Amino acid sequence: METSPTRTDKRHRHSRVVLNRSTGKGNLDYIVDYNGSSYTLSAVAVMVKKTSKRNARSFTDCFKLRRTPLQRRPARTIVTRSQSHIRGGLFRRLPSELFDMILDQMSVRDLSIFSMVSKEVNGQVRAYISTLAWRKRMMNENFHHFVSFKQTFIVGHYKDLSLLFKRCTLLLPTKERLKFIFSKISQIPCFSMDQCELPGCLGLSCYGVFFQTLIAGWDRLECHRVFNFLCELTHLLKNIEAVLIERPGLKRYQERQIRLYCRHVLLDCWPNQPVKKFWLNLLLNPWPLVSQARLLFILYGPSCPDGTLNWHSLVEMELPRRSLWEVANAIHLLFGDTDLEDQSNQSMLTILEELIVVPQQWHVDNVARLLVLCESSLCYNILASKAINGRLFEVSRLLVHIVLVCEEDNYHVSWAVKLVHRIYNLLRTAAEKFRFIQQLESMFSMVTMEMLEFSVTGNNVGDRETLQSLHFFLNSTARFHAKLLQMFVR
């Protein structure tokens, strides 16, 4: 066999090799061309003459040796992730109708997991849930007249929907993410602040679960952006301002809607107290302290059976502890960890001073019960600040009614005794301490005379309640003084 290179072009990486071999029927020139990426084989007949079998075998063996580079590689069966992205992905080969039929068979939770497979699938799922047909089928807009097990199902369904929207928008910036999500959610009528008027509507509760699941795990900066976006979308701050500038109770319906929306969507959905405090501060911080006190009453004050606020009940009568429980928890949530020397303690005092005169001065028993429900540390900070400022008459009056509330609500009277002892030790001079004890004992006598005079001049309907209050007060006074003398003797 003879091999003779005929042409080689290094610049273009092109070469040609000629294999010349005589066969039994003539000469054949096998020309192999290489252009840098593939081989080309061509045969040219030259002449015919007889050859030996040995020469034929040697040619065949030579051809086998040279044939190896000419074989084509088998087709690739494994597709890498990058090659799949370049080619459009495996799911893009499916017709869109067939791919939508596959997505139709998935549950909401499975669809949320499937959206995290790849960037392309994420975009396809996002386009799929943007269709009107999917929204009508998956976003239930009927939130009324459900039995208990159906309520649990619908709340869980909107939790799964929140996971779906959260996962399919992972790759979007925060602003675009919020626009996409709330453009779909805000179309539900019962999720709006001022559209659903039916009692027992589950719309805002489902919205709260959706909202809590959506932003769970986000940092405070992102949550602050969410709050600003939500205020722009719902005009929340403008609606609050329109209520705060009016007289309490004048816009009863707007007050109720603000209370329901803020409680169900922004506050009550958080089991974690620090997170709940963060969102409550976001609602209160844009306003001055006077307006913060009114907004706190709108959010947590006692309400009527129809959901409207009961502004005047705290002024006219003594309310049970359940009516003040929520507002006391809100105060403790905001200021429960403050110290007496802390700067925020002054803000707490200002808010409380404004709160107990909304719409007018509260009944003194309601103020005392509120302080008892705020727990000992917060109650002590409030009374101690008043005592330091020389307001001993007011402190004494509140302490006397705190003793009465402890007797009525079955609290141990030793708690009130320890509170008096701490305030007594807070005063610096002996003259201040004596004046405090003297003022406290005079207040016990004054309240006793007030109750006795009221029972004598009262009508027949209230006689039993007045006598019962007097009975509670005399018992509490006796218990208080017994514990107080025991403490000082020790």
Beta strands, then each sheet from edge to edge (+ up, - down):
strand 1: 2-9
strand 2: 14-22
strand 3: 27-34
strand 4: 39-47
sheet 1: 1+ 2- 3+ 4-
end
